[in-house]
Amino acid sequence: MNNTPQNTEKAKRYFIIVGLLSVLWLVLFVRSQPHWIQHIKEDLGLTPVLQASDDSFYNSRIDPIFEKYCVACHDSNKAKGHLRLDSFRQLNFSGRSEADLRQADHNLLIERMMLPETDRLAMPPYGRDRQTEEELALIKLWLTKGSSGTLTEADFPEAPAKAKVITFTEINWHTIEQNRKPYEQQVHQLQNQYPFVLQYQARTSNLLIVNSFAIKARFDDQLLTQFNNAVGPIIAELDLSNTKISSDSITTLLTMSQLSTLKIPGVEVENKQLIKLAQHPTLKTLLVDEQWVDEHIENIYTQQSIELIKVKQG
Amino acid sequence: MKTLKIWDSATRIFHWALVINIVAAWYTIENRLIELHEIAGHCLIGLLVFRLIWAILGSRTSRFTHFVVQPFAALRYLNKSIRLQAHHQVGHNPAGGWMVIVMMCVLGFQVFSGLLSNDDLGFSGALSDHVSKALSDTFTQLHRYSFNALVTLIWLHLVAVFFYVLIKKDNLIKAMFTGKKTVEQAPVKPLYFAPTSLALLCGLIAGAFSYWLF
């Protein structure tokens, strides 16, 4: 084709049209990214930041439902169908459908959630945990009141009370294992030698409970010394009821750096040894026969914030 | 003016099969037909592998050696072509040649990321079991994003093709259907066209590779 002025003019017109179509396409593309537009508006100060208030009904009641059933696929990482339900802000941007998900009537989100679970378009998809009728009713209630990010629970008196959620802190088994390791062998040996006497306070603890009940007839000062030498620093609870230990063992007990509960009913204890025992830095509870306790001793234990439980024999 | 055969059947079939499969891949994913989307994706793998082989062993106008030039030469041609000062007649023009390379790279990434993708609903790409779930999720996202790059390239391709058809009065679309084109002057050295049997063999290898991945 010749490079005539007429042809050059045609080429110019062509590229103007192409340019306009490209701009149109770009505009349509940007329009399909409402979060970009919102960001720009917020950055320019044209609109307040779109987010639900901390005490909003959305954050306390609606967001947990989406979190439970939807966010696995509709978060920033996956955003299936270009839809994110991981916050009030994202819900406002809708997804590929560009449907307004805040409207109460003919809400696409609700319609999809209400489809039979085997329906191809059902949400959550077949095989996934599905929301309950109550949860769906709660979302509908929120929608009918304007899909607000600011209304609080007080604005929804008709909403059923929020279920209490009990959460447990995650257990770090590795740390527990590491904490148990220094005395693992000694504990194992004592457990083999004296069954039913030694156990951990809990599955999550490295501290020990010593219960002498099974061997109380032969549990004397010497045996206590043996336990102390082996695992003394990790004994937290010690039940020496009706054993043959003497007052001399108080010195041994004072070296147990984590002892918090001591039971010595049926054991003869001298007055001065009981006073000495009150100086134990970690002891919280002491069970002892009533006959060895007088007012002076009670006062000392009260001062030391140790619970003194007197046991009446016979 | 002479009518000359420019494109062999294999290149033409490849081109239109590519168009059909890209449209099919888009349509199937838009309508949540993931199994069909996977088939379209594997067809695209086969087509890309075929085109790579054909760009080395195929007919002259389809070979890399024929259409890949220095990038600056391509830019110079583009500049002149837009001003109607240059016109390329046989095979891919220098700028078009680079479009082929870029298109193949983007399409290559598109199918590769598809192979590593998953939809969390039971579907996973043929290679996704070889990577962690997190990496597979990342590639699922990238698969989505790179489609925008592909659409942009297709738009540029269409702009260029219609520039030739409407302004330069050179009907590239018709040539891609018939394989023939009216040229002012035939090349000094006659064009080489690879035998159909070689195209079939290449197609078989590409198809077998794609099926093996499936």
Interface residues (C-beta under 8 A of the other chain):
Chain A: M1 N2 N3 N7 T8 K10 A11 Y14 F15 V18 S22 W25 A72 C73 N77 K78 A79 K80 R120 L121 P125 G127
Chain B: R32 I82 R83 L84 Q85 H87 D119 D120 L121 G122 D137 T140 Q141 W155 V159 F162 F163 L166 I167 K168 K169 D170
